[in-house]
């Protein structure tokens, strides 16, 4: 309500708040795991801490973040529907609730179908290939 009902900021902030912990916990776990794996190797190769970060840790975290992004996007799409339903004047969530409120069953099913198709398409066409591509780096 701080940003206004017609503003696009509330749904964006709600989605960011819901997905940030998933991505952050995955990143922290990845850094810990990779630091244990490659710390000794980097020391044996004579790498500085900065080189270890840029050549071992950062490239290794990409696959973890790609996997976490699949979960985060799934949650983001579901949360965005709720956020749009309560705090926006447009979007799939808004139109889904609007169709429900006026008793237009076909509209509810149509908007729900659009959301499901969107979620499957984003996962299968964008996120899964990116995750598969980034997994090639993992040992």
C-alpha positions in Angstrom: 0.0 0.0 0.0 3.0 2.3 0.4 3.7 2.4 -3.3 0.0 2.6 -4.3 -2.4 0.1 -5.8 -1.8 1.1 -9.4 2.0 1.0 -9.1 4.0 -1.9 -10.6 6.4 -1.8 -7.7 4.6 -3.9 -5.0 4.4 -7.1 -7.1 8.0 -6.7 -8.1 9.1 -6.2 -4.5 7.1 -9.1 -3.2 8.5 -11.4 -5.8 12.1 -10.2 -5.1 11.5 -10.8 -1.4 10.3 -14.3 -2.0 13.0 -15.4 -4.4 16.0 -13.7 -2.8 16.4 -16.2 0.0 16.4 -19.1 -2.4 19.1 -17.7 -4.6 21.2 -16.4 -1.6 21.2 -19.8 0.2 22.1 -21.6 -3.0 25.0 -19.1 -3.6 26.3 -19.5 0.0 26.1 -23.3 -0.3 27.9 -23.2 -3.6 30.7 -21.0 -2.4 31.2 -23.2 0.7 31.2 -26.4 -1.4 33.5 -25.0 -4.0 35.9 -23.4 -1.5 36.4 -26.8 0.1 36.9 -28.5 -3.3 39.2 -26.0 -5.0 41.0 -24.3 -2.2 43.8 -26.8 -2.1 44.0 -27.0 -5.9 44.3 -23.2 -6.2 47.0 -23.1 -3.6 49.0 -25.8 -5.4 48.7 -23.9 -8.6 49.9 -20.7 -6.8 46.7 -18.7 -7.4 46.0 -15.7 -5.3 42.7 -15.3 -3.4 41.5 -13.0 -6.2 42.4 -15.5 -8.9 40.8 -18.3 -6.9 37.6 -16.2 -6.8 37.6 -15.4 -10.5 38.8 -18.7 -11.9 37.3 -21.2 -9.5 34.6 -19.9 -7.3 32.6 -17.6 -9.6 32.5 -20.0 -12.6 31.5 -22.9 -10.2 28.6 -21.0 -8.7 26.9 -20.5 -12.0 25.5 -24.0 -12.2 24.2 -23.8 -8.6 22.5 -20.4 -9.4 21.0 -21.9 -12.6 19.5 -24.7 -10.6 18.3 -22.4 -7.9 16.8 -20.0 -10.5 14.5 -22.8 -11.7 13.0 -23.0 -8.2 13.0 -19.2 -7.7 11.2 -18.6 -11.0 8.5 -21.2 -10.2 8.0 -19.4 -6.8 8.1 -16.0 -8.4 5.4 -16.8 -10.9 3.1 -18.2 -8.2 3.8 -15.3 -5.8 3.3 -12.7 -8.6 -0.2 -14.0 -9.2 -1.0 -13.4 -5.5 0.7 -10.0 -5.5 -1.1 -8.9 -8.6 -4.4 -10.1 -7.2 -4.0 -8.0 -4.1 -1.8 -5.1 -5.1 -2.0 -4.4 -8.8 -4.3 -3.2 -11.5 -3.2 -5.6 -14.2 -1.5 -8.8 -14.8 -2.5 -12.5 -14.8 -3.3 -12.5 -11.1 -5.5 -9.4 -11.4 -7.4 -10.8 -14.3 -7.7 -14.2 -12.7 -9.3 -12.7 -9.6 -11.4 -10.3 -11.6 -12.8 -13.2 -13.7 -13.5 -15.1 -10.5 -15.2 -12.0 -8.9 -17.6 -11.5 -11.8 -18.3 -15.2 -12.1 -16.7 -15.8 -15.5 -15.5 -19.4 -15.1 -14.1 -19.6 -18.6 -11.9 -16.5 -17.8 -10.6 -18.1 -14.6 -9.6 -21.3 -16.5 -8.2 -19.4 -19.4 -6.0 -17.2 -17.1 -4.9 -20.2 -15.1 -4.1 -22.1 -18.3 -2.0 -19.1 -19.5 -0.1 -19.1 -16.3 0.6 -22.9 -16.3 1.7 -22.7 -20.0 3.9 -19.8 -19.2 5.5 -21.6 -16.3 6.1 -24.8 -18.3 7.5 -22.8 -21.3 9.9 -20.8 -19.3 11.1 -23.9 -17.5 11.5 -26.1 -20.5 12.6 -23.6 -23.1 14.8 -21.3 -21.1 15.8 -22.5 -17.6 16.4 -26.2 -18.2 18.7 -25.7 -21.2 20.7 -23.0 -19.3 21.0 -25.4 -16.3 22.1 -28.3 -18.5 24.7 -26.0 -20.2 26.1 -24.8 -16.9 26.3 -28.3 -15.4 29.0 -29.2 -17.9 31.5 -27.2 -15.8 30.8 -29.2 -12.6 33.0 -32.1 -11.7 
